[in-house]
Amino acid sequence: MKLKVSSQEDAKKWLQLKSKLSFRWLNWRSLMFLSLAGGCLTHWVSSPAALSLGILFTLTLENPFPLATKIVAKYLLQICVVLLGFSLNLTIVLQAGSQGVFLGAGSIGATFLLGNQLRKWLKIPAQTSCLISAGTAICGGSAIAAISSVINAAESEISIAMGTVFVLNAIALYLLPAFGHALHLTPTQFGTWAGVAIHDVSSVVGAASQFGLSALETATAVKLSRSLWIIPISLSALRLSQQSQLSTSNSQRSAIQIPWFIGLFLLAAILRSWIPEIAVVVPTIKQISTTGFTLTLFLIGTGLSRQTLKSVGLKPMLEGVLLWVFISTSSLWLTLHLVH
């Protein structure tokens, strides 16, 4: 029996799940699933690998806990977004990343506008396109996690967006440093470019480290300053989502759902900035967030079933590629002319 899960029915579904639990689920397929999930809690499994493991497992053996993984992934995503806030020292980020702030704002807006146009041309579902644009424009998987929770995106949509962004992110990690050396970019120039053009924070750090400490500091500051855009973009997505719901049904007006985790994300960043002592535990918090995010990606990957893949096609990947080419080339041009 297939159950249709929505955010409003989480409590009811948990009760149904609890009533059905028995020792019968302890079969080899379930044990393998739990073993892979446990492996994602170690440092041997990277985020892209976790997503790939989840997808491959479901495509070959099927997810033995579709209901549980749906709910756990949803709330674990939100918790990881909140923990990300402790990595942001607002004062340092805004000061050190001042050269990339306006460049970032312009590129984010342009990326979303282009993404919306590509959605119309390629006839991609609105939520999938929105997630791909957010992951490309802001900070990869973290942005997708935040936006998906606000707009109640389906697991399949999250998986498609995550997969698209992670593939391009891995390519950028190796490709951009090669271009940077070939173009003889200065450390500051490359750091600014990498902070804008590479999706994920960890890959930004990995690429910028090849240009020295100055490039690494610049890239990290620019990237973290872009992470702050999670808040206004999430609130805007929430507003548009609510307006869409109201326009489709005038008779039913759903209560405004406050994105609590976005508020906690901002609170965490403020605490990190105002209380210097928190810096001592930031590395531990970052490790917990990274590990939790890796596990979440595995769970999200298990939501990408064969039936979903049949309806995906290559269009989302094409949108992701076009957006990435746009943001990479435009930010490089601006960096060469504005940053020295």
C-alpha positions as CSV (number, residue, x, y, z in Angstrom):
1,M,0.0,0.0,0.0
2,K,1.4,3.4,-1.0
3,L,1.0,6.3,1.4
4,K,1.0,9.9,0.2
5,V,2.9,12.0,2.7
6,S,2.5,15.7,3.2
7,S,4.0,18.0,5.8
8,Q,0.5,18.4,7.4
9,E,0.2,14.7,8.0
10,D,3.6,14.0,9.5
11,A,2.3,13.2,13.0
12,K,-0.4,10.8,11.6
13,K,2.1,9.0,9.4
14,W,4.5,8.5,12.3
15,L,1.7,6.8,14.2
16,Q,0.9,4.6,11.3
17,L,4.6,3.8,10.9
18,K,4.9,2.9,14.6
19,S,1.9,0.6,14.5
20,K,3.3,-1.3,11.6
21,L,6.8,-1.8,13.0
22,S,7.8,-5.4,13.8
23,F,10.8,-7.6,13.6
24,R,9.9,-8.6,10.1
25,W,11.6,-5.6,8.7
26,L,15.0,-6.9,9.9
27,N,15.8,-8.6,6.7
28,W,19.0,-8.4,4.6
29,R,17.8,-5.5,2.5
30,S,16.9,-3.4,5.6
31,L,20.2,-4.3,7.3
32,M,22.1,-3.2,4.1
33,F,20.2,0.0,4.1
34,L,21.0,0.8,7.7
35,S,24.7,-0.2,7.1
36,L,25.0,2.3,4.2
37,A,23.2,5.0,6.3
38,G,25.7,4.3,9.1
39,G,28.6,4.6,6.7
40,C,27.4,8.1,5.7
41,L,28.2,9.1,9.3
42,T,31.9,8.4,8.8
43,H,34.5,10.6,7.0
44,W,34.9,8.0,4.3
45,V,31.7,8.9,2.5
46,S,31.5,12.3,0.8
47,S,28.3,14.2,0.1
48,P,28.1,13.3,-3.6
49,A,28.9,9.7,-2.8
50,A,26.1,9.6,-0.2
51,L,23.6,10.9,-2.8
52,S,24.8,8.4,-5.3
53,L,24.6,5.5,-2.8
54,G,21.0,6.4,-2.0
55,I,20.0,6.6,-5.6
56,L,21.8,3.3,-6.6
57,F,20.3,1.5,-3.6
58,T,16.8,2.5,-4.4
59,L,17.1,1.8,-8.1
60,T,18.4,-1.7,-7.5
61,L,16.8,-2.9,-4.2
62,E,14.1,-0.3,-3.4
63,N,13.9,1.7,-0.2
64,P,12.6,-0.5,2.7
65,F,11.6,2.6,4.8
66,P,10.1,5.1,2.3
67,L,7.9,6.7,5.0
68,A,10.6,7.0,7.7
69,T,13.3,8.4,5.3
70,K,10.8,10.9,3.9
71,I,10.2,12.5,7.4
72,V,13.7,12.1,8.8
73,A,15.3,13.7,5.7
74,K,12.9,16.7,5.8
75,Y,13.7,17.7,9.4
76,L,17.4,16.7,9.2
77,L,17.8,19.1,6.3
78,Q,16.3,21.9,8.3
79,I,18.6,21.2,11.3
80,C,21.7,21.2,9.1
81,V,20.7,24.5,7.6
82,V,20.4,26.0,11.1
83,L,23.9,24.6,12.1
84,L,25.3,26.2,9.0
85,G,24.6,29.6,10.6
86,F,27.3,29.1,13.2
87,S,29.9,29.1,10.4
88,L,29.0,32.7,9.6
89,N,30.7,35.5,11.4
90,L,28.6,38.3,9.9
91,T,31.1,41.1,10.7
92,I,34.1,39.3,9.1
93,V,32.1,38.0,6.2
94,L,30.7,41.4,5.2
95,Q,34.1,43.1,5.6
96,A,36.3,40.6,3.9
97,G,33.8,39.9,1.2
98,S,32.9,43.5,0.4
99,Q,34.4,43.2,-3.1
100,G,32.2,40.3,-3.9
101,V,28.9,41.4,-2.3
102,F,27.6,43.5,-5.2
103,L,28.9,41.0,-7.7
104,G,27.1,38.3,-5.8
105,A,23.8,40.2,-5.6
106,G,23.8,40.9,-9.3
107,S,24.7,37.3,-10.2
108,I,22.1,35.8,-7.9
109,G,19.3,37.9,-9.4
110,A,20.4,37.3,-12.9
111,T,20.7,33.5,-12.3
112,F,17.1,33.3,-11.0
113,L,15.8,35.4,-13.9
114,L,17.6,33.2,-16.4
115,G,16.5,30.0,-14.6
116,N,12.9,31.1,-14.8
117,Q,13.2,31.7,-18.5
118,L,14.9,28.4,-19.0
119,R,12.1,26.7,-17.1
120,K,9.6,28.1,-19.6
121,W,11.7,27.1,-22.6
122,L,12.5,23.6,-21.4
123,K,9.1,23.1,-19.7
124,I,10.6,22.0,-16.4
125,P,8.5,21.8,-13.2
126,A,8.6,25.1,-11.4
127,Q,9.8,23.7,-8.0
128,T,12.6,21.7,-9.6
129,S,13.8,24.7,-11.6
130,C,13.7,26.9,-8.5
131,L,15.8,24.5,-6.6
132,I,18.4,24.2,-9.4
133,S,18.6,28.0,-9.6
134,A,19.0,28.4,-5.9
135,G,21.7,25.8,-5.7
136,T,23.6,27.4,-8.6
137,A,23.1,31.0,-7.5
138,I,23.7,30.8,-3.7
139,C,25.6,27.8,-2.1
140,G,24.7,24.5,-3.6
141,G,23.1,21.8,-1.4
142,S,22.6,24.1,1.6
143,A,20.5,26.5,-0.5
144,I,18.5,23.6,-2.0
145,A,17.9,22.3,1.5
146,A,16.6,25.6,2.7
147,I,14.4,26.4,-0.3
148,S,13.0,22.9,-0.6
149,S,11.8,23.0,3.0
150,V,10.1,26.3,2.5
151,I,8.2,25.3,-0.7
152,N,7.5,21.7,0.4
153,A,9.3,20.3,-2.6
154,A,9.0,16.5,-3.2
155,E,11.9,14.2,-2.6
156,S,12.2,13.5,-6.3
157,E,12.5,17.2,-7.0
158,I,15.2,17.6,-4.3
159,S,17.1,14.6,-5.6
160,I,17.1,15.9,-9.2
161,A,18.3,19.3,-8.1
162,M,20.9,17.9,-5.7
163,G,22.2,15.5,-8.3
164,T,22.4,18.2,-11.0
165,V,24.2,20.7,-8.7
166,F,26.7,18.1,-7.2
167,V,27.8,16.9,-10.7
168,L,28.5,20.4,-11.8
169,N,30.1,21.3,-8.5
170,A,32.5,18.4,-8.8
171,I,33.5,19.5,-12.3
172,A,34.0,23.1,-11.2
173,L,36.3,21.9,-8.4
174,Y,38.8,20.7,-10.9
175,L,38.1,22.9,-13.9
176,L,38.2,26.4,-12.4
177,P,41.7,26.2,-10.9
178,A,43.0,25.1,-14.3
179,F,41.4,28.1,-16.0
180,G,42.6,30.4,-13.2
181,H,46.2,29.4,-13.7
182,A,45.9,29.6,-17.5
183,L,44.4,33.1,-17.2
184,H,47.1,34.1,-14.6
185,L,44.5,35.3,-12.2
186,T,45.7,36.9,-9.0
187,P,44.8,35.2,-5.7
188,T,42.2,37.8,-4.9
189,Q,40.7,37.5,-8.4
190,F,40.5,33.8,-8.3
191,G,39.1,33.8,-4.8
192,T,36.3,36.1,-5.8
193,W,35.6,34.1,-8.9
194,A,35.6,30.8,-7.1
195,G,33.3,32.1,-4.4
196,V,30.7,33.1,-7.0
197,A,31.1,30.3,-9.6
198,I,31.5,27.2,-7.5
199,H,28.4,25.9,-5.9
200,D,29.4,24.3,-2.5
201,V,31.4,25.8,0.2
202,S,33.7,22.8,0.7
203,S,34.5,22.8,-3.1
204,V,35.2,26.5,-3.0
205,V,37.7,25.9,-0.2
206,G,39.3,23.0,-2.1
207,A,39.7,25.0,-5.3
208,A,40.9,28.3,-3.7
209,S,43.5,26.5,-1.6
210,Q,45.4,25.8,-4.8
211,F,46.0,29.6,-5.1
212,G,47.3,30.2,-1.6
213,L,46.0,31.6,1.7
214,S,44.9,34.9,0.3
215,A,42.7,33.3,-2.3
216,L,41.3,30.9,0.3
217,E,40.4,33.8,2.6
218,T,38.8,35.8,-0.1
219,A,36.9,32.8,-1.6
220,T,35.5,31.8,1.8
221,A,34.4,35.3,2.7
222,V,32.7,35.8,-0.7
223,K,31.0,32.3,-0.5
224,L,29.8,32.8,3.1
225,S,28.4,36.3,2.2
226,R,26.4,34.6,-0.5
227,S,25.1,32.1,2.0
228,L,23.3,35.0,3.8
229,W,21.1,35.2,0.7
230,I,19.4,32.0,1.9
231,I,17.3,34.1,4.2
232,P,15.7,36.6,1.8
233,I,15.5,34.1,-1.0
234,S,13.7,31.6,1.3
235,L,11.3,34.2,2.5
236,S,10.6,35.3,-1.1
237,A,10.0,31.6,-2.1
238,L,7.7,31.2,0.8
239,R,5.7,34.2,-0.2
240,L,5.4,33.1,-3.8
241,S,4.4,29.6,-2.8
242,Q,1.6,30.9,-0.6
243,Q,0.3,33.2,-3.3
244,S,0.3,30.3,-5.7
245,Q,-1.7,28.1,-3.3
246,L,-4.2,30.9,-2.7
247,S,-4.6,31.5,-6.4
248,T,-5.3,27.9,-7.1
249,S,-7.9,27.6,-4.4
250,N,-9.8,30.7,-3.2
251,S,-12.0,28.6,-0.9
252,Q,-9.2,27.2,1.2
253,R,-6.7,29.6,2.8
254,S,-3.9,27.8,4.5
255,A,-2.3,29.4,7.5
256,I,1.0,31.1,7.0
257,Q,3.8,28.6,7.7
258,I,6.7,30.4,9.3
259,P,10.1,28.9,8.2
260,W,11.4,28.5,11.8
261,F,14.7,27.1,10.7
262,I,15.5,30.2,8.6
263,G,15.0,32.3,11.7
264,L,17.2,30.0,13.7
265,F,19.8,30.1,10.9
266,L,20.0,33.9,11.3
267,L,20.0,33.7,15.1
268,A,23.0,31.2,14.9
269,A,24.9,33.6,12.7
270,I,24.2,36.5,15.0
271,L,25.3,34.5,18.1
272,R,28.5,33.5,16.2
273,S,29.2,37.2,15.5
274,W,28.4,38.6,18.9
275,I,29.8,35.9,21.2
276,P,33.4,35.2,20.3
277,E,33.6,32.3,22.6
278,I,31.4,30.3,20.3
279,A,34.3,30.1,17.8
280,V,35.8,27.4,20.0
281,V,33.0,25.0,19.3
282,V,32.4,26.1,15.6
283,P,34.6,23.3,14.2
284,T,32.6,20.7,16.1
285,I,29.3,22.2,14.9
286,K,30.5,22.3,11.3
287,Q,31.5,18.7,11.6
288,I,28.1,17.7,12.9
289,S,26.4,19.7,10.2
290,T,28.6,18.2,7.5
291,T,27.9,14.7,8.7
292,G,24.2,15.3,9.1
293,F,24.0,16.8,5.6
294,T,25.8,13.7,4.2
295,L,23.3,11.4,5.8
296,T,20.5,13.5,4.6
297,L,21.7,13.3,1.0
298,F,21.7,9.5,1.3
299,L,18.1,9.6,2.5
300,I,17.1,12.0,-0.2
301,G,18.8,9.8,-2.8
302,T,16.6,6.9,-1.7
303,G,13.6,8.9,-2.8
304,L,14.6,8.9,-6.4
305,S,12.8,5.8,-7.6
306,R,12.7,4.2,-11.1
307,Q,9.3,5.7,-11.8
308,T,10.6,9.2,-11.0
309,L,13.6,8.7,-13.2
310,K,11.4,7.9,-16.2
311,S,9.8,11.3,-15.9
312,V,13.0,13.3,-15.3
313,G,14.8,13.3,-18.6
314,L,17.8,15.5,-19.4
315,K,16.1,18.9,-19.2
316,P,17.0,19.7,-15.5
317,M,20.6,18.8,-16.1
318,L,20.6,21.1,-19.2
319,E,19.2,23.9,-17.2
320,G,21.9,23.4,-14.5
321,V,24.6,23.4,-17.1
322,L,23.4,26.5,-18.8
323,L,23.0,28.4,-15.5
324,W,26.5,27.3,-14.4
325,V,28.1,28.4,-17.7
326,F,26.3,31.7,-17.4
327,I,27.3,32.4,-13.8
328,S,30.9,31.2,-14.4
329,T,31.6,33.3,-17.5
330,S,29.8,36.4,-16.4
331,S,31.4,36.4,-12.9
332,L,34.8,35.9,-14.5
333,W,34.4,38.8,-16.9
334,L,33.3,41.1,-14.0
335,T,36.1,39.8,-11.8
336,L,38.7,40.6,-14.4
337,H,37.4,44.2,-14.8
338,L,36.5,45.0,-11.2
339,V,38.9,43.0,-8.9
340,H,42.6,43.5,-8.8
